[in-house]
Amino acid sequence: QEKEKFLIFGNPVEHSKSPQMHNSAFEHLNINSYYDKYLLTDGKKIKDTFNHENAKGANITVPFKEDAFRQADEVVGIANEIEAVNTYIKKDNKVFAYNTDAPGFMKAIKDFGKIKSVLILGAGGTAKAIAMALKEENIEVRILNRSAEKLAFFKTQGFKTYTWGNFQMNHYDLIVNSTSAGLKDEDYPIKKTTLESIFLNAKFVFDCIYGKETPFLKLARLEGLKVKDGEDMLLYQGVLAFELFTDTTLDNQTIEIMRKSLKEESL
Ligand code: NDP
């Protein structure tokens, strides 16, 4: 029997850890399938490429999640609200699309316990998934972004939004960094002094970035808050995609093997 093919579409895609994560689970479970990177240049051709490659499933990453949403034959669940998808599956010759970033995030913040209010820093694709997932659980969410442009989606969805210019301090149980700021020292998603005031009135802090402690997360830790980086979010979006790909429920041992594969260098 021919091996089933799974792909990740992105640009860039070289750094993606998804192939090693999914392949480690295929191998462990003796499933005759493989998962590969696919550098895509034309965002209008995601579905065509997926079909042409005869793949059984795929993940979609930056910057194609919105394009992938628009091209899908059927969008399932919360992805309809987010208007972006990260997972494709071929069933009965149709392309079904899902967003597993949203439930992946919810699973990742479970350790924090009960949360009633959240401030999300950033307003990109990841912020959309997180905001809609929290809203679905009736958690109060506000968005703070550097510029106004990307806030339109959130306003339409009924969220209270701020730019740096009109931000008002408040109490939040959880602060989430969904900006890409944090890869360099002193690279904070908002002014450090504003961040310090926000942390004074918060309990938990989550950063979507993984693999390093960002200045944002370090500051929160030093202020005595409970913190978590993006590893679990990445892991669980992958676990949920894998479960959709294979129509199975993963056991803890396989999930831990997937986690371990994330610690290896990208191949
Ligand atoms: P987008 O490009 O869609 O959005 C980026 C956001 O960050 C924008 O709101 C932008 O603000 C803001 N931003 C960028 N640079 C700065 C800066 N220097 N200071 C303040 N704000 C800044 O990105 P994504 O939403 O797709 O991804 C965001 C981050 O989340 C990435 O670091 C990515 O690696 C991570 N991620 C992690 C996942 C996980 O599983 N752990 C899953 C998906 C993403 P503006 O509108 O003003 O430009």
Residues whose N, C-alpha, C, O or C-beta is under 5 A from the ligand:
A	BS01	NDP	G122 A123 G124 G125 T126 A127 N145 R146 S147 K150 S178 T179 S180 A181 Y188 P189 C208 I209 G230 M233 L234
